[in-house]
Amino acid sequence: MAIENSDKRLHEEEVRDEDLQPYVTLRYIARLFKILAILMVVMLIGEIVTGFVTQGMGALMTLIGETTKLLVIAGLMWGGGDITILMIDAGHDLRVARILLGRINSALQSEKPAERPRPVAKT
């Protein structure tokens, strides 16, 4: 199997970018989760400022609870975005493995039977 001039691979074993599925929707979901996490941190900062301006130090205990809750939720959202990106990478790895196994299979099928190594019989 030779690499053609129109092929965008440097080596025969590589997979073209066109062969990988883009997973556009999952990328948008990952971006959405990360943007929501950033917005929650911005809301947290606004809530802290508003709490101290309106009630002073009396709002400290309430703000500690709210801060903890919002930071945990923001962390979960950020983690959800990272897990979505991980799912995209796993999908690409699976697709690459299938393509390369298909190439190996077609290369083995195209060989002449006399050229194929015979299996060694175990006794």
C-alpha positions, 0 to 999 in steps of 0.5 A, a space after each residue: 500500500 503506497 501513499 498517494 500524492 493526494 493523501 495528507 498522511 506522512 506515513 502509511 500508518 497514519 490516519 487522515 484528518 478527514 477519516 476522524 469524525 468531528 464530534 461538533 455537538 460534543 465540543 459545543 457541550 464541553 464549551 457550554 459546561 466550561 462557560 457555565 462554570 465560569 459564569 457561576 464563579 462570576 455570580 459567586 463573586 457578585 453574591 459575595 460583594 452584594 452580601 458584604 455591601 448590604 449586610 456587612 460581616 453578618 452575611 459571612 456565615 450565609 456566604 460561606 455556605 453559598 460559596 461552598 455550594 457554588 464552587 462545588 457546582 462550578 467544579 462539577 460543570 468544569 469536570 463535565 466539560 473535561 469528561 466530554 473532551 475525554 469522550 471525544 478523544 476516546 471516540 477518535 482513538 476507537 475510530 483510528 483503531 478501526 481504520 488501521 485494523 481495516 487496513 491490516 485486514 485488507 492488506 492481508 486479504 490482498 496477499 497471495 496465499 503462497 506468500 502468507 506465512 503458514 501457522 505452526 502446528 503445535 504438537 
